[in-house]
Amino acid sequence: MSRILHIAKREWLEQRRQPAMLAIIAVLDAVVAGLALAAVGLMQLVANVPGRSAEFHRALPTLGATPEDVIYNVVGTVVPVTNWLIFTQFLGIAAVLAGHSVLHDRQVNTLPFLLLAPVRRFELLTGKVLGSIGAPLVLYVLFSGTACLLLAQMPVASGFTDTLPPNPAWMVAFFLGGPAWAAAIGAVCAIISTLSHDVRTAQQGVWLVVLVAQFACGLMLTALLPEGPVVQGLVALGGLSLAGLVLWLGSQVISRDLAR
């Protein structure tokens, strides 16, 4: 375990040397959080002070809807879209970072030293994956978690408590399901990184995985929220099991490939 953490810390240090990259990730998380809060906050303002939006209220009868209908529909759209975006964005960022982890060592000629170190291939891959998702995980919890907590405090979102914190299903999906599937997808992309000898090849493989995984995993984590914490626990368990299987298979591949 200590060797895995040592490799993960090495990846974290490498990420800290790229503050611009971390800033971009933070901005992406902040934009999603900010837009969600702004949209639901506007609906809360309309609900609280109708006089500030008289034109909005006068226009509604021509649209065949009451103000309450519009507020409910807008919030009912923003909440699931926000959940989907925070999950898929986290998965995508983790995948991209993992997809360059081993390739980076190959390019800067530090890979031979890792191969000579007394570390098993499984430990090497696991450390790389944990290191890749470390910084995105912190930003995901900080920005996305805070945004969803604030959304849940707004009265207009009271009809969607089954898909917002502190609902147990959301907590399981956010703190277990998201990281578990990020690890699984990151493991796949780390293997792609080991098999790639140039950035272009790695990017093509990683983006293919991200395209498929974001829709499949994002849908799983978001659409199944109303099913309860047990279902989300099974989703998280599936992600962890897949991560373990992929890392084990990857350790067999890496043993044959990295020496080339």
Secondary structure, DSSP 4 states (H G I P E B T S, - for coil): -HHHHHHHHHHHHHHHT-HHHHHHHHHHHHHHHHHHHHHHHHHHHHHH-GGGGHHHHHHHHHHT--HHHHHHHHHHHHHHHHHHHHHHHHHHHHHHHHTTHHHHHHHTT-HHHHHHSS--HHHHHHHHHHHHHHHHHHHIIIIIIHHHHHHHHSGGGGGGGGGSTT-HHHHHIIIIIHHHHHHHHHHHHHHHHHH-SSHHHHHHHHHHHHHHHHHHHHHHHHHTGGG-HHHHHHHHHHHHHHHHHHHHHHHHHHHHHTT-
